[in-house]
Amino acid sequence: MELTAAKGEKVRTPISTAGIETPVGAKGFSLLELLVVLVLLAMLLAVVIPSIGRGVATARLKACSREIAAAIRLARSKAVSEQQVYLLGFDPEKDEVELSSASSSYHRSFALPEGIRFKQIGLLNGALDRDEKTSMFYFMPNGNSQSFQVNIRNEQGRTLKVIQSSLAGTPKIEEIETEVGTADE
């Protein structure tokens, strides 16, 4: 589109959406338009990035609960297949899970991921000697075991419970609903 003017007439330039006159034929965005877009992107990122961090922490917590459940299944399986007692221990001071045979011929352990800690470890009937540093639970050669639960918590306060019931046989993972204001317990 060409603008022509008679001699002595002034050529008016089109006005951009920001209200600033631009030269005829100029293309692109004004500085104000670019700044508005950058501010909107910054606000969007400020909302999205924290939720991504919470999602990663939750995924790490769920993976850890699955590892504990796998250790429980392994303890039961090895006790039955090798016909000997296996012990599964949880050390809240070191944040470690330890699996060993009663004869000490087998021993494996793993640490909880960073940011995840044991919240509570105990028998399902509630009787547990709290003076012990490490809570040990047995798995018998006939497939029986103690009924116990292990609660783990991430830095955001989300808690999962791994339950080993002697009646069910396989571990179960449940989420514990946290009340508002209890994340710092």
Secondary structure, DSSP 8 states (H G I E B T S, - for coil): ------TT------B-TTS-B--TT--S--HHHHHHHHHHHHHHHHHHHHHHHHHHHHHHHHHHHHHHHHHHHHHHHHHHHHTS-EEEEEETTTTEEEEEETTSS-EEEEE--TTEEEEEEEETTS---TT-SSEEEEE-TTS-B--EEEEEEETT--EEEEEE-TTT-S-EEEEE---TT-TT-
